[in-house]
Amino acid sequence: MLEREGVVRTAELKQILQVSAVTIRADLRELESAGICQMIWGGAVYIKPLVNKDTTTLAERSILNPEAKRRIGMRAAQLLEVGQTVILDAGTTTIELIRSLSHELDYLRVVTPALNVAAAATQFPQVELVVTGGILRNLTHALIGPQVIESLNRFNADWAFIASGGYSPEHGVTTGNILEVEVKQTIIKRAARVVLLADSTKCGTVLSLNVAPMSDIDMLISDTDLSDEYVEAFTQQGVEVIRV
């Protein structure tokens, strides 16, 4: 977690590892003695270079393939109907769905654990915005932790739109952050239909943690550079693939 996040909090580690704060602090002191981290108030920071693929900031991700993400978001927005409840995952592609919403849409409930998505949704007065509680992950502006799960479990959504740093026919949807796994899995469980919004550059990338097999995904919206071979592989797993 130190390698992936750059910082860990004692309170979060207690919940994840189900051990006492005393044990956590003792282990962190051992890591500090080994030169791996530095203790801070309430946790520790990593003092080695970050190398994980999932450590780019939200701002850095937002400038990657912007036109493809815009088209994907526009196509996803066309799926929505008045009165529906949708859950939007954190990501630089899911926010494009919000930006593409029609102002003619009289009412839509949007549930999200993502601060950037929430901020974009405030521009649409017809959207009933529900932001989950949780702990902010600064790297992605996503909320994580048990409060997010508790909040998401209150809803039965018509659609869930998830993002991913990597996906493939063999490994399905993957991520590099352990605290985001359960959030994404809960989003998938709470929706009647699940849509993966991901450009073709992420296809074939396998990150360190499994979120869900592609068979749990109803639809993939990607760009036109997604190869026919991948489309065929995903289709065989029951995924409707749309390239825009």
N, C-alpha and C positions, 0 to 999 in steps of 0.2 A: 504493500500500500504506500509506503514511503517513496518507493521508486516511481509508482504511477502518479501519485498525488503531489508529492513534494512536501506535504505536511499532513500530520495525523493528529487527531484529538483524542484525549484519554476517554472522554464520555462516549464517543462513537465506537472506539475499540472495545469498550466494555460491552456494548450492545451486540456487536458483531461476533466477538469471541466468547461471550458469556463467561467472563472471569472478572475478578475484582480489580478495582483501580490500583490497589497495592501491587498486584501482579503485573499490571500493565506498566506501571512506573518502573518496577524492577527490571522488566524486559527492555524498556526504552533506555534505561541507564546502561545495560549491557551493550546495546547497539551504539550508544554514545561512546562508550569505552573502546569499542571496535572501530570508531571513526566513521560510522555510517550516518549518524544523525546528531543533531544538537537539541538538547532538551529546552523547551520553552514553557511558558505558563500554560498549563492545560494540555500539553502534548509535546510534539517534537517536529523538527524540520529536517528534511533530507539534505545532505551536504555533498552528494555526488552528482555528476551531470545526469540530467533526465534523458532517457533514451527511448521510452515507450512511444509507440506510434500515436497513442491517444492522449498526448500531453500538449497538443497545440491549443492555443486559446481560441475563444469564440471569435474574436476579431480576426485572427489569422485564418480560421476556417471560412469566415464569411466572404473572403475575397477569392476563394477557390471555386471555379466553375460557376460563377454567378448567373450566367445566362441559362444554363441547364437547370439550375435550381429554381430560377424564376418560372420557366416553362412547366417544371414538375409541380410547383405550387399552384400555378394557374389551373392545371388539369385537375389536381386534387380538389380545388375549391368548387369545381363544377359538379362534384358528386353530392354536395350538400343541399339539403332542402329545408324549408322553413320549419321551425319547431324542433329540430333535431338537437341531440346532445352529442358533442364530439369531445374526445380527449386528444390533446396534442402533446406529443413528446418534446423534449428539448432538442434544439438543433437549428442549423442555419438553413435547412430546406423546409422544415415545418413552418418556420416564420413566414416563408413566401406564400404559404397557403393563406395565412391571415391577411397578408398584404393584398391578396388577390380576391378577397371576399367582395361580393356584390353589395352595393349600398341599397339595392332593391330587396335584400333579404330582411324580412320584417323582424324575425326573431331567431336567434341561435344561441344555444348554451355552449360555451367553450370552457372545458376543464383542463388545466395545465399545471405542471410542476416547473415550468420554465419562465423565468422573469423576462427574457427578451420577447417571448411569445405573448406574455401577458401585457407588456408595454405596447406592443403593436395592436393588440385587440382593443385597447382603450380608445383607439381612433374610430371605432365603430359603435355608435350609441345603441344599435340594435342587438349587440352581443351582450348576453348575460355572462359575465366573466367570473369564473371560480378558480382561484389560485390556491393550490394545496399549501399546507404548512410544510415545515421541514428545515433542514440545514442547507445553507447555500454552498454549492460547489462553485467557487469563483471561476475556475477554468472554463466552465460551460454555461454559467449562470443558471444551472439547474438546481432544483431543490431535491434533497435526498434524505433518507432516514425513515423511521417508522411512522412519523406524522404524515408523510406523503402516502404511504400504503393505506393507512387508516382513512384518509380523506378519499382516495380513489375508490375504495371499496364501498362507498356510499352510492356510487353511480352505476346505472345500466346504460351504457352509451350506444348510440346507433353506429358510430364510427370511431375507430382509434387510428391515429396517424403516428407512426413511429419512425425514428431516424436511427441510423447505425453507421459506425465507422468502418464496418466491414460486413459483407454477406457473401454467401456462396451456396451452391446446391448441396455440397457435402456437409458443411458446418452450420448452415442456416445464418441467423442473425447473431452477430458477436459484438462485444464491446471490450474496452480495456479497463473499465472501472467497476470494482466489485460492488460498490454501493448503488450503482445505476441498474444492475442486473434485475433486482427484485422490483424496482420501479417499473422498468420496461415490461417485465413479465406480468405485473399486475395490470398495467394498461391494456395489454393484450387480452387478459382474462375478462376485463370489464366491458368489452365491446362486442356487438353483434357481428361487425365486419372490421377486419384489421388491414390497414394499408401501410406498406413500407415505402417511404419516400427516400430514394437514394440514387444518386447519379452513378453512371457506369464506372467511374474511377474507383469506386469502393467495392465493386463486384470482384470476387476472387480474393479479397483481403480477409484474412482470418486473424482476429484479435484474440486476446488470451482467455476471454470468458464467453461461454455460450449463453445466449438469451433465449432463443427459440428456434426450432427447426423451421424450414421454409413451409412445411405443411401446415403450420399454424398461421400462415399469412394468406389472406384471401386475394390480395392484389399488390402488385409491385408497379410503381410508377417511376420510370427511369428515363434516360435520354436516348437518343437514336444511336449512340455509339455502343449501346449494349448489344453484344453479338447474338446472332441467331442461335448459336450453340447454347448459350446461357438461357436464352428465351425458351428453347425446347426443354432444357433440363428443369427449369422452374415450372413450366407448364405441366410437365409430367408429374410434378409434386402437387398439382392442384392449384397453382398460383396463376391468376389472371395477370398477364404482363401487358403494360401499356408503355409504349415508347413515344416520347414527345420531343 
